[in-house]
Structures are given as C-alpha cells and as structure tokens.
Amino acid sequence: NSFCGLINERQSKWSFVINKKTNFKNGNMDNNLHKLVSYAPDKTFLFEGSLRDNLLLGFDDLSIDKSELDKKIIEWLNVLNLSYLIGRNHGLNGRLNLSLECFSFGEIKRLGLIRAWIKDKQIEVLDEPTSNLDNFNADIIKKIIQKRSQKKMVLISTHDKDFIIEGNKIAKLDNYK
C-alpha cells in the first residue's frame, strides 16, 4: 500500500534500479510512476455500482473504445471462471446490490486481479494474488502471472511457498512493520 501510494507514501523507503540507473527512490511515487503501476491489494473492495464500474475503478486510458473495453472485461471474466457473474448481475452495467448478492473471497480476489490487469500497466504489484483461491483457480492465476511477467515487471507479495520458488528474484522481508 505504501509503495503504490495508498498510505504512508512519504515514509516508505525503497528504490528501483533499472539498467544500473536509479529511477525512483525513497518513496518518491510521483505521477510518472503512478502512470506505470497497477495494483491488486490483498483486500479488494467492491461498491454498489455496476460490475463494469467496479472493474474499471482507477482505469484512466480514455483511448480505448467502450465496446473494446467490454470485450476485454468479458474475456478476463471468462479466463478467471467468473463469466456467470454477467448473468447474475444483469450484465456488465447492472447495479450490484452487495447486501443481497454476496461474493466469495475468491470471487472478490479474482475481480481485484482483473481490475489491475485490465489497466495493462508496465509494473504490476500483486499482494497475495492466490489467497482465498482453490488450487484450480490459484494455478490459473499463477500461469497468467508467469506469462505477464515475461513482458513487464510483476512484484508479488505472497506467503505461498510454491509460488515463491517460481520467482526469478526473491526478497525476504524481515522486521517488516
């Protein structure tokens, strides 16, 4: 949350070194870096707008046609085994009634990942991307992340030991506060 500028950004201590050149340092998360980063927090929150509005929260690329964007959303819902939500919630534009239409933690987790992935930024920060998922859906997520990490920087925070060994760079945080 600190790295992505949601809380205590100024107190965050980190640096990016890309091609032996320090690009960003000591919590200097300015608008330039925000434009490069999409974030899927461990706890995704939904609001009582449409499914489409929930998935496009924070989406800022106005160059994409609405129908093309809807195709991408539907494609992600299919890939992550959530296509049934379109019928359940009266399509992409039907208003969610969260007091009546409950979502499982796994559904919410996958919707949060779609929210980050639909932005298609150069850096993706994923906090516990496989938590609350069954093995089948966790394996799908791991394969997607592996594929996406071939074209962009993907930073993952996880306690999933099987997932950790797949990373090409691993940082263990000790005395993390």
C-alpha positions in Angstrom: 0.0 0.0 0.0 2.9 2.4 0.8 4.7 1.6 -2.4 1.6 2.1 -4.5 0.9 5.4 -2.8 -2.2 4.5 -0.9 -0.8 5.0 2.6 2.3 6.5 4.3 3.9 7.1 0.9 6.4 9.6 2.2 7.5 7.2 5.0 8.2 4.4 2.5 11.8 3.5 1.9 12.6 1.8 -1.4 14.3 2.3 -4.7 14.1 0.9 -8.2 17.3 0.2 -10.1 16.7 -0.4 -13.7 19.6 -0.9 -16.1 22.1 0.1 -13.4 20.4 3.5 -13.1 18.3 4.5 -10.1 14.9 5.7 -11.5 12.8 6.1 -8.3 14.0 6.3 -4.8 12.8 6.6 -1.2 9.1 6.7 -1.6 9.1 9.3 -4.4 5.9 7.9 -6.0 5.1 10.8 -8.3 2.6 10.9 -11.1 5.1 9.5 -13.6 5.5 6.2 -11.6 1.7 6.1 -10.9 1.1 6.0 -14.6 3.3 2.9 -14.8 1.8 0.9 -11.9 -1.3 -1.1 -11.4 -2.1 -2.6 -8.0 -4.1 -5.6 -6.8 -4.2 -5.3 -3.0 -4.8 -8.3 -0.7 -8.2 -6.9 0.2 -10.2 -5.8 -2.8 -13.3 -3.7 -2.1 -16.4 -3.7 -4.2 -19.0 -0.9 -4.3 -22.6 -0.8 -5.3 -22.1 0.4 -8.8 -22.1 -1.8 -11.8 -19.8 -4.8 -12.3 -18.2 -2.8 -15.1 -17.7 0.3 -12.9 -16.1 -2.0 -10.2 -13.7 -3.5 -12.6 -12.7 -0.1 -14.2 -12.1 1.6 -10.9 -8.9 3.7 -11.5 -8.8 3.0 -15.2 -7.5 6.0 -17.0 -6.9 5.1 -20.6 -9.5 7.0 -22.5 -8.2 6.0 -25.9 -9.9 2.5 -25.7 -13.4 2.3 -27.2 -16.1 1.2 -24.7 -17.1 -1.9 -26.7 -13.4 -3.0 -26.9 -13.0 -2.5 -23.2 -16.2 -4.5 -22.5 -14.7 -7.3 -24.7 -11.6 -7.3 -22.6 -13.6 -7.4 -19.4 -15.7 -10.3 -20.7 -12.5 -12.1 -21.8 -11.0 -11.7 -18.3 -14.2 -12.9 -16.7 -14.1 -16.0 -18.9 -10.4 -16.7 -18.2 -10.9 -16.4 -14.5 -14.1 -18.6 -14.4 -16.3 -15.6 -13.5 -18.4 -15.3 -16.6 -21.5 -16.4 -14.7 -21.4 -13.0 -12.8 -22.6 -11.3 -16.0 -25.9 -13.1 -15.9 -26.1 -12.9 -12.1 -25.7 -9.2 -12.0 -27.7 -8.2 -15.1 -24.8 -7.8 -17.4 -21.8 -5.5 -17.0 -23.9 -2.4 -16.4 -26.4 -3.8 -13.9 -26.1 -2.3 -10.5 -24.6 -4.6 -7.8 -26.7 -5.0 -4.6 -23.9 -6.1 -2.3 -26.3 -6.7 0.6 -28.2 -9.3 -1.4 -25.6 -10.6 -3.9 -22.8 -11.9 -1.9 -19.4 -12.6 -3.4 -17.0 -15.2 -2.0 -13.5 -14.1 -1.1 -12.1 -16.0 -4.1 -14.5 -14.1 -6.4 -13.5 -10.8 -4.9 -9.8 -11.7 -5.2 -10.2 -12.5 -8.9 -12.2 -9.3 -9.6 -9.4 -7.4 -8.0 -6.9 -9.0 -10.2 -9.0 -8.2 -13.3 -9.2 -4.6 -12.1 -5.3 -4.4 -12.1 -4.8 -6.4 -15.3 -7.3 -4.5 -17.4 -5.1 -1.4 -16.9 -2.2 -3.3 -18.5 0.5 -1.1 -16.9 4.2 -1.8 -17.2 4.6 -2.6 -13.5 2.1 -4.7 -11.7 2.0 -5.0 -7.9 0.0 -8.0 -6.7 -0.5 -8.6 -2.9 -1.3 -12.2 -2.1 -2.7 -12.9 -5.6 -3.6 -16.5 -4.8 -5.0 -16.1 -1.3 -8.6 -17.3 -0.8 -8.5 -19.3 -4.1 -8.9 -23.0 -4.6 -6.0 -24.9 -6.2 -7.6 -24.9 -9.6 -8.1 -21.1 -9.7 -4.7 -20.5 -8.0 -3.0 -22.4 -10.8 -4.7 -20.3 -13.4 -3.6 -17.1 -11.7 0.0 -18.4 -11.4 0.1 -19.2 -15.1 -1.3 -15.8 -16.0 1.3 -14.0 -13.8 4.1 -16.1 -15.2 3.0 -15.2 -18.8 2.6 -11.5 -17.9 5.9 -11.3 -16.1 7.7 -12.1 -19.4 6.6 -8.7 -20.8 6.5 -6.5 -17.7 7.7 -6.1 -14.1 5.5 -8.0 -11.7 6.1 -7.5 -8.0 4.3 -10.1 -5.8 3.9 -10.3 -2.1 3.0 -13.8 -1.0 3.2 -16.4 1.6 2.6 -19.2 -0.9 5.8 -21.2 -0.8 5.1 -23.0 -4.0 4.6 -19.6 -5.8 7.7 -18.1 -4.2 10.1 -20.6 -5.8 8.8 -19.7 -9.3 10.0 -16.1 -8.9 13.2 -15.0 -10.7 14.1 -12.5 -7.9 13.1 -13.1 -4.3 13.3 -10.7 -1.5 12.6 -11.8 2.1 11.3 -9.0 4.3 12.5 -9.3 7.9 11.4 -6.9 10.7 8.7 -5.5 8.4 6.5 -3.0 10.1 
